Amino acid sequence: MTGGHIHQVNIDQEMRSAYLDYAMSVIVGRALPDVRDGLKPVHRRVLFAMHELNNDWNRAYKKSARIVGDVIGKYHPHGDSAVYDTIVRMA
């Protein structure tokens, strides 16, 4: 609505355009690794959670469930399978 006028749009074309814009933002923002460090956002969240738990090479190990729980609870409010998959692929 511009200046009190209603513009008619083709709903099919508008939905295609809006979905394509959303899909591209998701792909660029989450699915593609960042060129600066090669990490996806979920990789960064896992590494940060492990750092916050003091999970270093010279300390006692932490169970993966603890790491996954912290990542899901604090930084990645999605299913745990994505975080487990990320940890396995990073190992």
Backbone as a chain_set.jsonl record, in Angstrom:
{"seq": "MTGGHIHQVNIDQEMRSAYLDYAMSVIVGRALPDVRDGLKPVHRRVLFAMHELNNDWNRAYKKSARIVGDVIGKYHPHGDSAVYDTIVRMA", "coords": {"N": [[0.854, -1.168, 0.0], [0.797, 1.993, -1.056], [0.738, 5.315, -0.53], [-2.044, 5.24, -0.041], [-3.027, 3.588, -2.003], [-3.832, 0.375, -3.173], [-1.923, -2.238, -4.341], [-2.236, -4.788, -6.647], [-0.957, -8.068, -6.641], [0.498, -10.973, -8.099], [-0.139, -13.847, -6.462], [1.107, -16.332, -6.636], [3.573, -15.785, -7.903], [4.632, -13.985, -6.034], [4.896, -15.621, -3.746], [6.781, -17.48, -4.667], [8.993, -15.805, -5.078], [9.399, -14.759, -2.47], [9.93, -17.121, -1.033], [12.236, -18.017, -2.315], [14.017, -15.936, -1.677], [14.122, -16.291, 1.134], [15.131, -18.922, 1.296], [17.665, -18.626, 0.129], [18.854, -16.889, 1.986], [18.993, -18.547, 4.222], [20.675, -20.586, 3.277], [23.062, -19.168, 2.751], [23.531, -18.062, 5.274], [23.62, -20.219, 7.116], [24.155, -22.816, 6.021], [26.405, -22.795, 4.369], [29.916, -22.88, 4.782], [31.854, -20.381, 6.49], [34.014, -18.106, 4.855], [36.161, -17.038, 6.21], [37.06, -18.756, 8.289], [36.245, -21.305, 7.643], [34.225, -22.567, 9.027], [30.926, -23.579, 9.951], [28.031, -22.0, 11.457], [27.055, -23.754, 13.503], [29.312, -25.298, 14.046], [30.992, -23.387, 15.158], [29.527, -22.789, 17.455], [29.661, -25.221, 18.862], [32.446, -25.451, 19.33], [32.822, -23.162, 20.922], [31.213, -23.765, 23.146], [32.584, -26.001, 24.097], [34.962, -24.775, 24.798], [34.043, -23.085, 26.85], [33.38, -25.029, 28.712], [35.834, -25.761, 29.554], [37.111, -27.795, 28.11], [39.786, -29.076, 27.366], [42.819, -30.381, 25.871], [44.542, -31.27, 27.85], [43.081, -31.824, 30.098], [40.551, -33.512, 32.08], [38.245, -35.625, 30.308], [35.081, -34.731, 28.803], [31.766, -35.892, 28.66], [30.017, -36.513, 25.604], [27.303, -35.997, 25.659], [27.063, -34.017, 27.572], [28.332, -31.852, 26.358], [26.709, -31.555, 24.076], [24.26, -31.011, 25.324], [24.816, -28.524, 26.542], [25.315, -26.963, 24.257], [22.841, -27.083, 22.905], [21.154, -26.039, 24.882], [22.147, -23.444, 25.335], [23.046, -22.186, 22.942], [22.129, -23.26, 20.475], [19.168, -23.836, 19.684], [17.876, -26.246, 18.567], [17.273, -29.526, 17.253], [19.051, -32.296, 18.782], [20.419, -34.028, 17.125], [21.683, -32.703, 14.999], [23.756, -31.42, 16.308], [25.204, -33.565, 17.47], [25.955, -34.815, 15.063], [27.598, -32.83, 14.013], [29.691, -32.79, 15.903], [30.755, -35.353, 15.525], [31.609, -35.188, 12.86], [33.553, -33.257, 13.112], [35.495, -34.504, 14.563]], "CA": [[0.0, 0.0, 0.0], [1.615, 3.184, -1.2], [-0.066, 6.518, -0.687], [-3.463, 4.932, -0.016], [-3.405, 2.732, -3.127], [-3.532, -1.046, -3.006], [-1.381, -2.825, -5.566], [-2.498, -6.216, -6.774], [0.199, -8.864, -7.037], [0.239, -12.378, -8.366], [0.248, -14.553, -5.229], [2.033, -17.408, -6.987], [4.883, -15.175, -8.134], [5.088, -13.406, -4.767], [5.324, -16.724, -2.88], [8.042, -18.008, -5.212], [10.04, -14.827, -4.82], [9.652, -14.691, -1.026], [10.558, -18.37, -0.604], [13.593, -18.03, -2.844], [14.806, -15.019, -0.841], [14.33, -16.93, 2.431], [16.009, -20.081, 1.116], [19.027, -18.147, -0.095], [19.398, -16.35, 3.232], [19.316, -19.688, 5.078], [21.852, -21.254, 2.722], [24.239, -18.325, 2.955], [23.751, -17.813, 6.695], [23.797, -21.403, 7.96], [24.589, -24.051, 5.383], [27.722, -22.65, 3.757], [30.969, -22.472, 5.717], [32.354, -19.013, 6.38], [35.306, -18.089, 4.168], [37.22, -16.608, 7.123], [37.624, -19.856, 9.061], [35.77, -22.593, 7.144], [33.282, -23.162, 9.969], [29.513, -23.208, 9.931], [27.652, -21.489, 12.773], [26.944, -24.81, 14.51], [30.677, -25.666, 14.435], [31.463, -22.342, 16.058], [28.824, -22.94, 18.737], [30.218, -26.389, 19.553], [33.783, -25.106, 19.817], [32.701, -22.201, 22.014], [30.698, -24.485, 24.316], [33.68, -26.821, 24.615], [35.884, -23.845, 25.455], [33.409, -22.657, 28.101], [33.429, -26.167, 29.639], [37.254, -26.066, 29.774], [37.375, -29.099, 27.505], [41.089, -28.949, 26.729], [43.517, -31.642, 25.662], [45.27, -31.668, 29.049], [42.141, -31.951, 31.217], [39.675, -34.693, 32.017], [37.294, -35.551, 29.2], [33.662, -34.482, 29.074], [30.904, -36.732, 27.831], [29.431, -35.775, 24.483], [25.955, -35.548, 26.041], [27.23, -32.757, 28.298], [28.628, -30.82, 25.365], [25.506, -31.367, 23.26], [23.271, -30.35, 26.168], [25.174, -27.108, 26.674], [25.134, -26.294, 22.962], [21.403, -26.944, 22.647], [20.555, -25.181, 25.896], [22.615, -22.058, 25.341], [23.395, -21.546, 21.679], [21.576, -23.874, 19.254], [17.899, -24.426, 20.155], [17.282, -27.15, 17.587], [17.439, -30.919, 17.646], [20.391, -32.703, 19.179], [21.091, -34.818, 16.093], [22.57, -31.821, 14.233], [24.949, -31.144, 17.115], [25.97, -34.811, 17.499], [26.536, -34.98, 13.735], [28.684, -31.857, 13.902], [30.814, -33.245, 16.728], [31.355, -36.518, 14.864], [32.307, -34.754, 11.646], [34.716, -32.457, 13.491], [36.484, -35.35, 15.252]], "C": [[0.901, 1.233, 0.0], [0.709, 4.386, -1.418], [-1.556, 6.243, -0.751], [-3.935, 4.058, -1.158], [-2.977, 1.295, -2.851], [-3.075, -1.597, -4.351], [-1.68, -4.313, -5.572], [-1.227, -6.908, -7.251], [-0.258, -10.29, -7.292], [0.759, -13.176, -7.169], [1.25, -15.663, -5.512], [3.447, -16.859, -7.161], [5.454, -14.594, -6.84], [5.594, -14.485, -3.815], [6.643, -17.317, -3.369], [9.204, -17.074, -4.88], [10.402, -14.783, -3.335], [10.352, -15.952, -0.536], [11.997, -18.432, -1.09], [14.503, -17.107, -2.034], [15.125, -15.644, 0.512], [15.312, -18.091, 2.311], [17.455, -19.643, 0.913], [19.643, -17.577, 1.183], [19.773, -17.47, 4.192], [20.58, -20.376, 4.579], [23.11, -20.442, 3.0], [24.555, -18.181, 4.438], [24.091, -19.034, 7.521], [24.473, -22.571, 7.276], [25.979, -23.969, 4.766], [28.749, -22.248, 4.807], [31.434, -21.049, 5.439], [33.74, -19.039, 5.735], [36.448, -17.703, 5.105], [37.875, -17.775, 7.843], [37.147, -21.233, 8.611], [34.761, -23.275, 8.037], [31.863, -22.682, 9.709], [29.158, -22.683, 11.323], [27.559, -22.574, 13.848], [28.323, -25.288, 14.948], [31.228, -24.665, 15.444], [30.822, -22.47, 17.431], [29.372, -24.11, 19.534], [31.587, -26.055, 20.123], [33.727, -24.127, 20.984], [32.189, -22.879, 23.281], [31.785, -25.355, 24.934], [34.716, -25.95, 25.321], [35.327, -23.399, 26.809], [33.417, -23.769, 29.15], [34.863, -26.543, 30.021], [37.607, -27.456, 29.27], [38.656, -28.994, 26.677], [41.765, -30.307, 26.646], [44.184, -32.157, 26.932], [44.376, -31.782, 30.287], [41.301, -33.199, 31.042], [38.637, -34.507, 30.913], [35.894, -35.223, 29.7], [32.86, -35.39, 28.161], [30.263, -35.886, 26.74], [28.037, -35.268, 24.82], [26.019, -34.223, 26.791], [27.476, -31.606, 27.33], [27.39, -30.507, 24.536], [24.433, -30.642, 24.061], [23.55, -28.87, 26.338], [24.949, -26.353, 25.369], [23.661, -26.06, 22.69], [20.777, -25.954, 23.622], [20.928, -23.718, 25.779], [22.694, -21.407, 23.965], [22.657, -22.06, 20.448], [20.263, -24.575, 19.585], [17.184, -25.252, 19.092], [17.522, -28.566, 18.076], [18.881, -31.275, 17.954], [21.131, -33.453, 18.084], [22.036, -33.954, 15.256], [23.857, -31.558, 15.0], [25.81, -32.395, 17.23], [26.675, -35.03, 16.164], [27.722, -34.041, 13.539], [29.905, -32.306, 14.687], [31.523, -34.42, 16.068], [32.152, -36.089, 13.643], [33.549, -33.922, 11.971], [35.826, -33.305, 14.105], [37.565, -35.843, 14.311]], "O": [[1.661, 1.47, 0.939], [-0.014, 4.443, -2.413], [-2.275, 6.953, -1.455], [-5.134, 3.806, -1.278], [-1.879, 1.049, -2.351], [-3.754, -1.441, -5.366], [-1.401, -5.012, -4.598], [-0.52, -6.417, -8.131], [-1.272, -10.742, -6.761], [1.959, -13.18, -6.896], [2.148, -15.906, -4.706], [4.404, -17.415, -6.622], [6.653, -14.712, -6.591], [6.61, -14.292, -3.147], [7.523, -17.621, -2.564], [10.269, -17.52, -4.453], [11.582, -14.77, -2.984], [11.267, -15.872, 0.285], [12.883, -18.856, -0.348], [15.643, -17.468, -1.739], [16.255, -15.548, 0.991], [16.22, -18.227, 3.13], [18.368, -20.244, 1.48], [20.833, -17.767, 1.431], [20.77, -17.359, 4.906], [21.459, -20.711, 5.372], [24.118, -20.993, 3.442], [25.725, -18.177, 4.821], [24.782, -18.914, 8.533], [25.29, -23.255, 7.893], [26.661, -24.987, 4.655], [28.485, -21.372, 5.631], [31.409, -20.58, 4.302], [34.549, -19.913, 6.045], [37.602, -18.015, 4.814], [39.095, -17.803, 8.0], [37.605, -22.24, 9.151], [34.461, -24.452, 7.835], [31.633, -21.543, 9.304], [29.912, -22.902, 12.271], [27.947, -22.337, 14.992], [28.498, -25.652, 16.111], [31.842, -25.037, 16.443], [31.484, -22.283, 18.452], [29.532, -24.01, 20.751], [31.859, -26.349, 21.287], [34.502, -24.25, 21.933], [32.68, -22.597, 24.374], [31.896, -25.439, 26.157], [35.283, -26.358, 26.335], [36.059, -23.345, 27.798], [33.456, -23.487, 30.348], [35.082, -27.527, 30.728], [38.323, -28.202, 29.937], [38.615, -28.844, 25.455], [41.329, -31.267, 27.281], [44.373, -33.365, 27.078], [44.881, -31.829, 31.409], [41.334, -33.854, 30.0], [38.209, -33.39, 30.621], [35.574, -35.416, 30.873], [33.242, -35.624, 27.014], [30.001, -34.698, 26.929], [27.626, -34.22, 24.323], [25.12, -33.394, 26.657], [26.902, -30.526, 27.469], [27.059, -29.342, 24.316], [23.764, -29.753, 23.535], [22.633, -28.05, 26.286], [24.447, -25.229, 25.379], [23.268, -24.964, 22.29], [19.96, -25.122, 23.227], [20.119, -22.843, 26.087], [22.439, -20.211, 23.831], [22.573, -21.339, 19.453], [20.247, -25.794, 19.752], [16.029, -24.988, 18.759], [17.937, -28.765, 19.218], [19.813, -30.643, 17.457], [22.36, -33.511, 18.109], [23.093, -34.432, 14.844], [24.932, -31.481, 14.404], [27.031, -32.307, 17.101], [27.852, -35.389, 16.131], [28.736, -34.43, 12.958], [31.03, -32.214, 14.196], [32.752, -34.477, 16.053], [33.259, -36.581, 13.421], [34.494, -33.889, 11.183], [36.976, -32.87, 14.161], [38.47, -36.564, 14.733]]}, "num_chains": 1, "name": "protein.A"}
